[in-house]
């Protein structure tokens, strides 16, 4: 894998935001100032790595989110907290 200008924490935070938000991936990518295709790729990679079914193009889920365990939520929240602290310190 090539060197990315985005940290793993930022990538994980972005993927979790897509998966747990009612916003579109395109809107989230715009808000985070990243290319929408990049974000779609991160989500696809995450789903493959965690054996989550990837929906065919044009199909939509009813809820639009995936349930996460307490451990996964804690990990996500810790990463988000770390990112927010870094942003605050800047």
N, C-alpha and C positions, 0 to 999 in steps of 0.2 A: 504494500500500500504506500502511496506517495505521502509526503509530508503535507499535512493540512494546515491551513492558517487558523482553523477552528480547534479549540480544545475538545477533548473527549467529554468533559463536563458540559460544555456548551451544546455539543451534538446531542448528548443524552437529554438535556433539558429541553431542547427544541423538539425532539421526537416525542417526549412525554407531553409536551404542550399540544402537539398535533393530536395525539391519541386521546387526550383527556379533555379536549376543548370542543366546544360547538362551533368554533370558527373554522373557516376553510383553510386548507394548507397554504393556498396562495396568499391569503390575508396574513397568516402568521409569518410566512416567509418575507412578505413586504415589511411587516412590523419589525422583524428581526434584522432586516436589511441583508438578506441572503437570497441567492438565486432559488426560485421555486423548484427547479429540477434537482438541485442539490438537496433540498429538504425532502423531496419525494424519494430520492435515493437513500437518504439516511433512514427514513421510515421503512422502506422496503428491506434494507439490510437488517434493521432491528427485528422486523417481523420474521425474516428468514432465520436469524440467529436464535430466536425465542420460539420457533415453531408456531407462529400465529398465522392463521389463514390469511392469504393475500387475496383481496377481492378483485375480480376482473374489472377492467375499465368499464365505466358507465353504470356500475352497480353501487348501491348505497346501503349502508346498514341503518337500522332503525335508530339505534342509540348513538352511533358514531364514536363510541369510546369502548375501551377494553377495561374490564375489572382488573385491579391490581391488588396483590396481597399487601398486608401491612408492612412486610419487609421491603417490598418493591417501592411502596409509597415512602417509607422512611429514607431509602436510598435516594429516591428522586428528590425529596424535600431537602435532604442534606446537600445534594449537588446544587439545587436552586439557591439554598441559603449561602453556600460558598460563593456562587456567582454574584449574588446580590451584595455580599460583603465586599467583594472585589470592586464592583461598580461603585459602591458607596465610598470606598477608600480613594478611588480615583477622583 
